[in-house]
Amino acid sequence: MSRYIGIWSDAAGRLIERELQTEQRSSHFYVSENTFGVCEDFTARNCSYFTLIRDPYERIISCHEFCKRALGDPLCAASDARKMTLKQWALHQGSYFFRQLQFKAKYVCSDKLLRDKIARMVHKPSYWGKNYRSPPCWYRHKLLLDNALSDTEKDVLLKYFQDNLENWFTVIGIKEEYRMTLSLLQQAYKLPFRDLCNNLIVMKGQYKDGGRPAVGQSQSNLITRLKAELQADPEVSKALYYDVKIYEKAREIFEEQKRIYHSHE
């Protein structure tokens, strides 16, 4: 059974499996939402993680807009963003990064788990995805953790993650400081992240306010207003709580990384 089904695509999973089996690693990077843990299988080689984290409220706003157009993306496939309010989408997604740090593809994406546990957790009338019999792996994981973990257990995990983020990731980047993130990556990996990517920022969001396209300053104002509405909602704040706390810790680590970077300039 593939350990990496659900990494991003079946092709990506097969690639990693093939490289593990042949012990010939042709790829320098594996990019995916679910690759955390892959280094455990590359113990004989240099392997490390870096990540790019975004403000959880802004990520939800962006994700909601993205998924209105990308219904087939695994991130979007467990529901229909076109039919859901932003609040509903935030509750649907929850603390996404918090769960990514617990993701084990071999277990979560297995047919056995789907058959034995997940299938009966999927509430067909409220499942707006295309195929309730085979929900995307991230949503299976969410159902599993929501049913398995108490709030106290989640708090213990949160503290553990906060204490170990700096040990797990060579660089923790912040989306709001993308160019600085590229500089940190270039320094850490001695590869031209900043030199090649510094001018490649493309904003693809297509926001609308009252049915009219929102661009430039009007888009920034819209995002600020939507973010404030989400932050003021107790249900949303609870749903995103763990990601918010991880993000706050990540910002602390990022500031320390910046300090070290500037001290070596």
C-alpha positions as CSV (number, residue, x, y, z in Angstrom):
1,M,0.0,0.0,0.0
2,S,1.3,3.4,-0.9
3,R,2.3,5.6,2.1
4,Y,1.9,8.7,0.1
5,I,-1.5,8.5,-1.5
6,G,-3.1,11.8,-1.0
7,I,0.1,13.8,-0.8
8,W,-1.0,16.1,-3.6
9,S,-1.8,13.7,-6.5
10,D,-1.5,10.0,-7.0
11,A,1.5,10.8,-9.4
12,A,3.3,12.6,-6.6
13,G,2.7,9.7,-4.2
14,R,4.0,7.2,-6.7
15,L,7.1,9.3,-7.4
16,I,8.1,9.3,-3.7
17,E,7.4,5.6,-3.4
18,R,9.6,4.8,-6.4
19,E,12.4,6.9,-5.1
20,L,12.2,5.2,-1.7
21,Q,12.2,1.8,-3.3
22,T,15.1,2.4,-5.7
23,E,17.0,4.6,-3.2
24,Q,17.6,7.1,-6.1
25,R,16.2,10.4,-5.1
26,S,16.0,12.6,-8.2
27,S,13.8,15.3,-6.6
28,H,15.3,18.1,-4.5
29,F,11.9,19.2,-3.2
30,Y,8.5,17.7,-2.5
31,V,5.8,20.4,-2.4
32,S,2.5,19.5,-1.0
33,E,0.0,20.2,1.8
34,N,0.6,16.7,3.2
35,T,4.3,16.1,3.0
36,F,5.1,16.6,6.7
37,G,6.6,13.3,7.8
38,V,8.3,12.3,4.5
39,C,11.8,12.9,6.0
40,E,11.2,10.0,8.3
41,D,11.6,7.7,5.3
42,F,14.8,9.5,4.1
43,T,16.8,8.8,7.2
44,A,20.0,8.0,5.3
45,R,19.9,11.3,3.4
46,N,19.8,15.0,4.2
47,C,16.1,15.9,4.5
48,S,14.5,18.9,6.1
49,Y,11.2,20.9,6.1
50,F,10.4,24.5,5.4
51,T,6.9,26.0,5.3
52,L,5.1,29.2,4.5
53,I,2.3,30.2,6.9
54,R,-0.4,32.8,6.4
55,D,-2.7,34.6,8.8
56,P,-5.4,32.0,9.4
57,Y,-8.3,34.5,8.9
58,E,-6.9,35.8,5.7
59,R,-6.2,32.2,4.5
60,I,-9.8,31.3,5.0
61,I,-11.0,34.4,3.0
62,S,-8.6,33.5,0.2
63,C,-9.5,29.8,0.3
64,H,-13.2,30.6,0.1
65,E,-12.7,32.7,-3.0
66,F,-10.3,30.1,-4.6
67,C,-12.6,27.2,-4.0
68,K,-15.5,29.0,-5.8
69,R,-13.5,28.5,-9.0
70,A,-11.5,25.3,-8.2
71,L,-14.2,22.8,-7.3
72,G,-12.0,19.8,-8.2
73,D,-9.1,20.8,-6.0
74,P,-8.9,18.4,-3.0
75,L,-9.0,21.4,-0.7
76,C,-12.3,22.4,-2.2
77,A,-13.9,19.0,-3.0
78,A,-15.5,18.2,0.4
79,S,-18.1,21.0,-0.1
80,D,-19.2,23.7,-2.5
81,A,-17.8,27.1,-1.7
82,R,-20.3,28.7,-4.1
83,K,-23.2,27.7,-1.8
84,M,-21.5,28.5,1.5
85,T,-21.1,31.8,3.4
86,L,-17.6,32.8,4.5
87,K,-18.5,31.8,8.1
88,Q,-19.7,28.4,7.0
89,W,-16.5,27.9,5.1
90,A,-14.4,28.8,8.1
91,L,-16.3,26.3,10.2
92,H,-16.0,23.7,7.5
93,Q,-12.2,24.1,7.1
94,G,-11.3,24.7,10.8
95,S,-7.7,24.8,11.9
96,Y,-6.1,23.4,8.8
97,F,-2.4,23.7,9.6
98,F,-3.0,22.3,13.1
99,R,-4.3,19.1,11.4
100,Q,-1.5,19.0,8.8
101,L,1.0,18.6,11.6
102,Q,-0.8,15.4,12.6
103,F,-1.4,14.0,9.1
104,K,-0.2,10.5,8.3
105,A,-1.2,9.7,4.7
106,K,-0.7,6.0,4.9
107,Y,-3.3,5.7,7.7
108,V,-5.7,8.6,6.9
109,C,-6.1,7.9,3.2
110,S,-6.3,4.2,3.4
111,D,-9.4,2.4,2.1
112,K,-9.6,0.4,5.3
113,L,-10.0,3.5,7.5
114,L,-12.6,4.9,5.1
115,R,-14.5,1.6,5.2
116,D,-14.2,0.9,8.9
117,K,-14.6,4.4,10.5
118,I,-14.9,7.4,8.2
119,A,-17.8,6.3,6.0
120,R,-20.2,6.3,9.0
121,M,-19.0,9.8,10.1
122,V,-19.9,11.4,6.8
123,H,-23.4,13.0,7.1
124,K,-24.7,12.7,3.6
125,P,-27.4,15.4,3.7
126,S,-24.9,18.0,4.8
127,Y,-22.0,16.8,2.6
128,W,-21.9,19.1,-0.5
129,G,-18.9,17.5,-2.2
130,K,-19.2,15.5,-5.3
131,N,-18.7,12.0,-3.9
132,Y,-19.7,11.5,-0.2
133,R,-18.5,7.9,-0.5
134,S,-14.9,9.0,-1.1
135,P,-14.2,12.4,0.6
136,P,-10.7,14.0,0.2
137,C,-8.1,12.9,2.6
138,W,-7.9,16.1,4.6
139,Y,-11.7,16.0,5.3
140,R,-11.4,12.3,6.4
141,H,-8.7,13.5,8.8
142,K,-10.9,16.3,10.1
143,L,-13.8,14.0,10.8
144,L,-11.4,11.5,12.5
145,L,-9.8,14.1,14.8
146,D,-13.1,15.9,15.6
147,N,-14.4,12.6,16.8
148,A,-11.3,11.3,18.5
149,L,-9.8,14.3,20.4
150,S,-11.2,16.2,23.3
151,D,-10.5,19.9,23.7
152,T,-8.0,19.1,26.5
153,E,-6.1,16.7,24.2
154,K,-6.1,19.3,21.4
155,D,-4.6,21.8,23.9
156,V,-1.8,19.4,24.8
157,L,-1.0,18.8,21.1
158,L,-1.0,22.6,20.5
159,K,1.5,23.1,23.3
160,Y,3.7,20.3,21.8
161,F,3.5,21.8,18.3
162,Q,4.4,25.3,19.6
163,D,7.4,23.9,21.5
164,N,8.7,22.0,18.5
165,L,8.0,24.2,15.4
166,E,11.5,25.6,15.5
167,N,13.0,22.1,15.7
168,W,10.9,20.7,12.9
169,F,11.3,23.5,10.3
170,T,14.6,24.8,9.0
171,V,12.8,28.0,7.9
172,I,9.3,29.1,8.8
173,G,8.2,31.7,6.3
174,I,5.4,34.2,6.6
175,K,3.2,35.0,3.6
176,E,2.9,38.6,4.6
177,E,6.7,38.9,4.4
178,Y,7.2,36.8,1.3
179,R,10.4,38.6,0.1
180,M,12.1,38.2,3.5
181,T,11.0,34.6,3.5
182,L,12.9,34.1,0.2
183,S,16.0,35.7,1.7
184,L,15.8,33.3,4.7
185,L,15.4,30.3,2.4
186,Q,18.3,31.4,0.2
187,Q,20.6,31.8,3.2
188,A,19.6,28.5,4.8
189,Y,19.7,26.3,1.7
190,K,22.3,28.2,-0.3
191,L,20.0,28.1,-3.3
192,P,18.7,31.1,-5.3
193,F,15.2,31.4,-3.8
194,R,15.4,35.2,-3.6
195,D,17.4,35.7,-6.8
196,L,14.9,33.7,-8.9
197,C,11.6,34.3,-7.2
198,N,11.7,37.8,-5.8
199,N,9.8,39.3,-8.7
200,L,7.4,36.4,-9.3
201,I,4.7,37.3,-6.9
202,V,1.3,37.0,-8.6
203,M,-2.0,37.8,-6.9
204,K,-4.6,35.5,-8.4
205,G,-7.5,36.3,-6.1
206,Q,-10.7,37.4,-7.8
207,Y,-12.7,39.1,-5.0
208,K,-16.1,40.7,-5.4
209,D,-17.9,43.2,-3.1
210,G,-21.6,43.4,-3.6
211,G,-21.3,41.7,-7.0
212,R,-18.6,44.1,-8.2
213,P,-15.0,43.2,-8.7
214,A,-12.7,44.4,-5.9
215,V,-9.2,45.2,-6.9
216,G,-6.3,47.2,-5.5
217,Q,-7.3,49.2,-2.4
218,S,-10.9,48.2,-2.5
219,Q,-9.8,44.5,-2.3
220,S,-7.6,45.3,0.7
221,N,-10.5,47.1,2.4
222,L,-12.8,44.2,1.7
223,I,-10.3,41.7,3.1
224,T,-9.9,43.9,6.2
225,R,-13.6,44.1,6.7
226,L,-14.2,40.4,6.2
227,K,-11.3,39.5,8.6
228,A,-12.8,41.8,11.3
229,E,-16.2,40.1,10.9
230,L,-14.6,36.6,11.3
231,Q,-12.6,37.7,14.3
232,A,-15.7,39.0,16.0
233,D,-17.6,35.7,15.6
234,P,-17.1,33.4,18.6
235,E,-17.8,30.2,16.6
236,V,-15.2,31.1,13.9
237,S,-12.7,32.2,16.5
238,K,-13.1,28.8,18.2
239,A,-12.8,26.9,14.9
240,L,-9.5,28.7,13.9
241,Y,-8.1,29.0,17.5
242,Y,-5.4,26.4,17.1
243,D,-4.1,27.8,13.8
244,V,-4.1,31.3,15.2
245,K,-2.0,30.2,18.1
246,I,0.4,28.3,15.8
247,Y,0.6,31.4,13.6
248,E,1.5,33.6,16.6
249,K,4.3,31.3,17.5
250,A,5.5,31.1,13.9
251,R,5.7,34.9,13.8
252,E,7.9,34.9,16.9
253,I,10.2,32.3,15.3
254,F,10.2,34.3,12.0
255,E,11.3,37.5,13.8
256,E,14.1,35.6,15.5
257,Q,15.1,34.2,12.1
258,K,15.1,37.7,10.7
259,R,17.3,39.0,13.5
260,I,19.9,36.2,12.9
261,Y,19.8,36.9,9.1
262,H,20.5,40.6,9.5
263,S,23.3,39.9,12.0
264,H,25.1,37.9,9.2
265,E,24.7,40.5,6.5
